[in-house]
Amino acid sequence: MTSFPTDGSWPQYTYIVPEIYTRARVRLIGLGTYAPAGIITNDFFAYISTRLGDPRKAEDLERVTGLITRHVRASTLDLCRRMAGEEAPGLIDSPDAPRDESLADMAVVAAQRALESAGRSASEIDMIIGASSSDNDAFPTIAGQVQHRLGLKPIRATMLRGACASQTEAFQVCAEALSCSTARLVLLVTAEGLLPNIMHILDWKTSSLFGEGAAAFLLERGEEGDETYAISGYEASQAPALFYQTPLRKDSIEMAEVDMKILQLYREGKGKELAQLLSQNLVGYTKMNGKEVFREAPRAMAEAVDACLRHAGLGHDEVAYIIPHQANSRITRRLGELLIHDYGWPASTMEKLVDNFRYYGNLSNASIATAMAELIYHDQLKDGQWLALPAVGGGMHYGCWLLRYRALKNPRAVMKPLRHA
């Protein structure tokens, strides 16, 4: 068994401050996910890129990103058609999909599935923590709406806003709440709609990486043997690599004018001019430097995973799976390579990395739960296994949650149905 040094020394981490972390007895007893019924294939984004003077095929996008499909709401498919044209391929509707599905609607379904998977009643929930990088519900928040629609008492319902590592930050908040308050059962909900809410669909190099969905974790105060470890950090000097600024009402006229120019440039096939216009407008459109993200994001996650294992006193071989935020397949692989080459993890680490990016895209704060759900659906998670759940997002924000998995009472409730089966 591989072991860590016991002399208290730490590697020279770039991003993680290892002395500041959370240790708590918490048990994950429920998990629920939701993927909307609409689908966008690579044909859609290949069509856009070709119209903009950069000819691509669907296979080209799959080769570069590892991505095949993205699940989205019917309203997002409608927006895609308005932006790219009714003739745009790769947009697959479901006749049963609701036309006006909201992020809160998705979050409620995920929460109900989490409760069903645990065999628990909504009335037992003592606190709700929500997380999203793309919701537009300032108040009432998604967490507040879930509380109301589940028929709960007026309990605490707190919302974390940020990028894709808000999910690991939320794990840490839940663990601290269960350790320090009288709450005994906490619901963590996430819901994401990045494509229509915080980016421009015609900015295909960025928008092609994302999907939509929701997730929920049900956590209860644990006992001896239920130790979990969580660590988080923030390094704003890396913000230019992945950046988003929420528009205010005063920005609405300028954004409308920019959107009209973007559509005009798209119809004229002027891809370079369109990209330049987007780069000049910082409000309302996500900006991403893919090379910088690839260079720094995997390292932040690798450090967080390594630090959590050292705090737990576990050997590398004792971790069954590393289930990272599904930013893209290349970042997941790079995470494993850094653990091996920089932190002495064994070559078998690569076999423990979970990657379901190809069927969903980047789901931001719903990504880890969706990847976990697929493992459960395929009966790959076993009671007592240690799992490392790292994430990284814009800002730059990052963290990891290390926990021991406990078998759910009703595992089939987690994901109904498996969308790509």
Disulfide bonds with the S-S distance in Angstrom:
none
